[in-house]
């Protein structure tokens, strides 16, 4: 699934190539996005809100896309061959010599507002309201593992599986620690770690931080040498990577 930093980079690229341009052609494969309505309108803004991407037009329309597990936006020069087949295009925006294509996004809708629901504070939109994160976390079940808490977009938004694993490792926290076993400083530290790692990931100059645990199942921990462990967790069974030596074992 594209994570908050991936959406941030998508939005930055679309902002560069679309803002200020007039839409000269548009189409969509969903009735929720009658994109012929935006032809002749200029793009005024492109932004990512956690895992949602919003394109705003000067006529007041907003194109909302959510990538979920499969979606992505590409920008091409007019006439350039697409990197994915045309039948996967969920939405196409033509703006002069540029073509923006949204592939495989399950949510594509044209609306008149930018409301994407009750999201928690976005880790890529400083300053982070840690008090609000704590307040929202306190409404979740006491035994909810902190690894699952970090993926709850209504508690704190933008964090996906990669960065929850990396943030938990950075702070030395076991993914199955019940949320009530963490004090406020420890929860703040996890959110701060995710924000720091993801901010570095979207820096156009800095190099993306190398993975410490994610995708390294069975390989030695860079810190202690213990083999990185892998298992599933949560209602949607996301793969968890962690170091049993640095973060503790899987609960019996």
N, C-alpha and C positions, 0 to 999 in steps of 0.2 A: 504494500500500500504506500502511495506517495505520502511523505510526512510533511510537517509544517515547513521545514527548510526547503524541501523540494518544491512545494507550492509557492514559497517566497521567491525562489529563482524563476519559476514559470511566470509569475506575475511581473517580475522585474523585466524579463525578456519581452513579454507582451506590452508592457508599459512603454518600453523603448521604441517598439516598432509600430504601435497602434495609436497612442495618445496624440491627439491633434490631427489625425487623418480621418477622412470621410469614408464611410463604408460604401463601396461601389457594387458589392454583390454579397449575398448571404443566403445560407440555406441550413436547414436542420432536419433531422429524421424523426423528431418528436413534435407532437402537436402542442406541447407545453412551451415550445420555443419558436413562435412564428417569426423567424428572423427577417423575413422580407420587410417587416415593419421598421427595421433599423437602417435599411438602405437609404442613403442620403443624410443620415445622421453622422456626427463626428464623435469619436471616442474621447471622453473627457478624463477617464481615470481607469486604472486597472489595479486591483489590490487583492491580496490574500488575507482572508480572515481564518486563521488556523488552517483547516484543511479544505476551506471553501475558496473559490476564486470568483471574483466579481468584476465584470466589465461594464462600465457606465457610459451611456450615450447622452448627447446634449438634448435629446428629446425627452429625457426622463426615464428611459428604459434601462433596465439592469439585467445583463445576462449572468445568471448564476450557474456555475458548474461545480460539482463535487466529484472528485476522482475516484473515491473509494479504493477498491483493490486494483483497478485496471486502467484508469483514465490518465490522459496526458495531453498537454497542449504543445504543438509544434508551430514554428513560424518559418515560412518558405518565401523565396522570391517567386514572383509570378512565372509559371512555366516550369519551375523546378520539380523534379520527381519526388513524390512523397515517400517517406521511409516506412509507411504502413499502407496497406491496401485501402482504396477508397471506400469500400463497404464498411470499414470500421470508423469512418468519420461521423461523429455525432453532431458536429456543428462546424460550419465553415464561414469565415469572415474574410472578404476580399477588401483590401484597402489600397488601391493603386497598385504599386509593384510588390506589395506584400500580401501573403495569404496566411491567415492563422487558422489552424485546424485542431479541433478537439477530438481526440480519438478515444473511443470506448468508455466514455464517462457515462455512468448510469443515471446521473442527475444533470439534466440540461433544461433550464427553464428561463423564460423571459418574464420579468416582473417589474413592478413599479417602485420597489424599495430594496434596500440592501440588508434586510433582516434575515439572518441565517439561523435563528434560534437562540436558545439560552446557553451560550458558551461561557466557560470559565475564562479567567485572564489568559491572554495569549503570551506564550513564552518568548515570542519574537517581537513583542510590542512593549518596550520599556516605557515607563517603570512598571514592573509587575506588582500587582496589588496582592501581596502575600496574605494580608488579613482576609481578603475575599477568598483566596485559595483555601485557607484554613477553615473559614466558615462553611464553604461548600463541602470540603472533605468531612467535616463533622456530621454531615447529614447522611453519610454513607454507612453501611453496616459496620459494626465494630470489628468484625473478623475479616473484613475485606482485605486481601493482600495488597500491600503497597504497590507491587508491580502492576496490579490491575487498576488501582486508584489512579496511577499516572496516565493510564490510557483513557480515563473517563473525561471526555471533552467538556462535560458540564462542570467539572471540577477545575481543571487546568487544560487549556486547549493548545493544540499544535504538536504535542508529543506523540510519536508513534513508537512502534516496537523497537526500532533500532536505538533510538535515543533514550527510551526508558531503560533498556538493558545497559547502555553505556553510562547513564547517570547513576543507576544503582551500583554499578561497579566502582565508579569514581568516588562514591560516598561510602563504599564498603557495606552496603545494606543488602540483606537477604531479600530476594523478590517476594518471599512468602510471609514476610513480617506483617502481622496484623496492623492495620492503620492506627489503632489505639495504642500500639506499642511504641509509636514514634512521638516524640514531643514536637512542639512547634518549630524549634530550631532545626531539628532533623528533617522535617518536611520541607521547610524553607530551603535547606541545603540541597535537597534533591531537585527541587524546582529550579534553583539557581544553577545547579550543575547542568541540567538539561538545557537551560537558556544559554549558558556559556558555550556548551558544545555546539548547539544549533546555530548560534550567532557566528561562531567561527566557521561553520559549514557554509554559511551564505556570504561570507566575506569574499568579495571578488578578487582580492589580492592574496589573502592568506591561504595556506594549504589546508584542505579539509582534514580534521583530526583523524589519525588512523584508528580503526576499530580495536578496542581492547578485548572485547568478548564477542560482540555480535558477528555471526558467521564463522567463528573460530572453534566450533565444537570439536573436542578431542585434541586440540593443539595446546601447547603449554601456555599458561598464564604468563604474560610479559612481566608481571610483578613478582610472582612466587613460584612459578613453574608447574603448579597443579594443572592437570588437564581441564580445559573449559568444558562444563557440563551443558547438556541441552535437554529440554523437555517442553511439554505443552502446558499452557496455563490460561485460565479465564474462560468466560462463556463462549468466545469465538475461537478458543484454542490457538492462541498465538504462541509461537516458539520462543522460549526463554533461554537466553545464554547467560551463564554466570560462572564465577570461579568459586568452587566449594572451599578453597583454601582461604580466599580473601573475604568471602561473603557468607560462608557457612553452608552446611549441607542441605539437601532437599529434606523437608520435614517428614518424619516417619508417621 
